């Protein structure tokens, strides 16, 4: 069951959403749900990447530059 919420859009954004909804045959709610779902998925992926890399050793900026130069990256 869907929940109802009131969201206030800037006038230009609302106009674009109405046009997009009309041109795709979808509702504004469907477009907003998809956009929010995608944003949350990206956040979840970012957090997972941070957790995976949390145990990696750290290096100094100088050591990073040295490594990049040694490998022809800069």
N, C-alpha and C positions, 0 to 999 in steps of 0.2 A: 504494500500500500504506500503510495506516495505521500510525502509531507508537503505542506504548503508553507512558503516563506515569502515575505515581501522584500524585494530587492529594488533599490533605486539606481537606475543607470543614468549616466550622462546623456543628454539628448542626442548627440552625434552617435554614441555607441548604441543607443536604443534604435535609432534609425537604421544603422547598419545591420543590427540583429534582425529587425523586421524584414529588411530586404533579403538577407541571407535565408531566413526562415521561409519566406515566400518563394524564393528561387529554388530551394532544395526540397520544398514540400514537407519541411519539418517544423516543429513548434519552437518557439524561443526557449521554452523549458528544456526541450531535448538538446538544443545547442549549448545551453548553459550547463546542463548536467554533464555533457560530453567534455566540455572545456575544464570544468572543475575536476572531473575524474582524471583527465590527462595530467593536470597540474599536480594532483595528489600522487599519481603514479610516478611522476618524475621525482617528486620529493622522496618517495619511498626508495627509489633506485639510488638517489644521491646518498641517503642515510645508510643504505646497505653498503655502498662503496666506501663510505667513511669507516664503517665498522670493520670491513675487511682489511682496510689499510691501517687501522689503529695500532697494530702491533709492529708495523714496519719501523726499522730504525730511522732515526732522524740524522740529517747531515747538515753541516753549516752551509751558508750561502756560498762561501768561498770554495768549499769542496764541490758543491753543485756546479759552479762555474768551471772549475778544473775538469770535472768529469765531462761536461758538455764540450769543452774545448778538445779534450783528449779523443772524443768520439766524433769530432768534426761537425758537431751540431751548431756551433757558433764560431 
